[in-house]
Amino acid sequence: MEIEIDNLMLQSGVQFGTSGVRGLVTDMTDKVCWAYVTAFLQYLQQNNLIMPDSEVGIAGDLRSSSERIMNAAAAAVSDFGLKPKNYGTIPSPAIALFGLKKEIPTIMVTGSNIPDDRNGIKFNTPAGEILKADELQIRGQIVEVPIEPFLEDGSLKNAGYLPSKLNDANEFYIDRYLDFFPENCLKELNIGLYQHSAVTRDCLQTILEGLGAKVTSLGRSDEFISVDTEAIRPEDVALAKQWNAEFGFDAIVSTDGDGDRPLVSDENGCWLRGDIVGVFCGQYLKIDTIVTPVSSNSAVEKCGFFNKVSRTKIGSPYVIEAMQHASQDNKNSVGGYEANGGFLLETDINVNNKKLTRLPTRDAVIVIVSVLILAQQKQQTVSELLATLPSRYTFSGRLKAFPTELSQQYLSKMVTGDLKSDLKSITKLFDKVGQATAIDTTDGVRITFSNDEVVHLRPSGNAPELRCYNEAATPQRAEELNSICMAVIKGSASLI
């Protein structure tokens, strides 16, 4: 049976987002996952990016459905005549890094921060995660799906395609940071590690303790917990303050489900925003050129730490493409981060006579350790380190269960192309914010007001949500501004 991947996206509801596909677990049948993985492998073969009998690395997060999908991926790899290698439940950046080292494609089964009833598959070529040009070619594939291996419901008859687990990739990832960061650089730091269901929870503890920190494990869960580093749950805000009051931590750290987005709190249990810790990571690593999406905090330009700041559309493929362009000047070190805090390293760097090889995919661990070391070096608390940046604060919210098509309709009605008219109508819509003075449509609609406050609206790239990002001069005003905007959006979006 032939399946066109573009049609499969429509028929199954499992669609491409950032660096791979995502959908409801009930829609991600073994047959659907098999087809997507096969399309990826066909694309690699057609572009001479894979050799006959090559290995393909497979890993996953701790979701209840991940092992089944890993097995489906292994079946596709085997049926394609290649060798599946099971690297177990490890962070997304760990499997990507190992693929770069071994020059093999890798597959990560994860839904990142979305709920447990959804999952996804990230694809990495031997050179790194797939970009939009790769995605287009994968979507254009026609896959021949055999009937024999599958039951009528789309599940595989055989659950034993996934080979025994190997520890090589996880150990290589841990050694990367134990070898690069200074010995005992976190000595005397009292760190809380919010483990929840993050796939990083054990390797991150090993790294922090290996660098000298005292680590207390917190909130470990056998059930998957959806932790979004851009829209932090009220429960996680309350937990951080509770734990800090009980233990007096210097910081609490965590990641999202697959370990590519960091969470770092100060000594008061207040979580730092992802685009702020990204700035500090770039500062510690002495990056020359920083690439970040248009939604990131403008403190990155105002701080003066970097020779150049380049802005992109939201999503790691756009950040990576811009980093690749920036790295053509081989005199510069190039890195980037997203508003969720995940840091990407396009070039090899040297800090304190220690080399760190490139890893052009989002990574949380490098951010967490860099922020802690930077504060330690400056003999500051994390909140004192935060105070060294210009006073620009961000806050974000989201309107859930809001399909991408509706988001696009809503934004197209807001921005018609007549700048004068659009500024006037937006000012009227957001009358409690101020006078709109500028509109940026690089990605969604980003509005700057006369008081230098920002409202940025865009459809989520990986879930049926309309996201709202705000920036203001104080954290309280940023949160208040987000509440105002979310009320406006909910009221006006219902009119579509």
Buried (B, 14 or more C-beta within 10 A) or exposed (E): EEBBBBEBBEEBBBBBBBBBBBBBBEBBBBBBBBBBBBBBBBBBBEEEBBEEEBBBBBBBBBBEBBBBBBBBBBBBBBBBEBBBBBBBBBBBBBBBBBBBEBBBBBBBBBBBBBBBBBBBBBBBBBBBBBBBEBBEBBBEBEBEBEEEBBEEEBBBEEEEBBEEEBEBBBBBBBEBBEEBBBEEBBEEBBBBBBBBBBBBBBBBBBBBBBBBBBBBEBBEEEEBBBBBBBBBEEEBBEBBBEBBEEBEBBBBBBBBBBBBBBBBBBBBBBBBBBBBBBBBBBBBBBBBBBBBBBBBBBBBBBBEBBEBBBBBBBBBBBBBBBBBBBBEEEEBBBBBBBBBBBBBBBBEBEBEEEEBEBBBBBBBBBBBBBBBBBBBEEEBBBBEBBEEBBEBBBBBBBBEEBEBEBBBEBBEEBBEEEEEEBBEBBBEBBEEBBEBBEBBEBBBBBBBBEEEBBBBBBBBBBBBBBBBBBBBBEBEBBBBBBEBBBEBBEEBBEEE
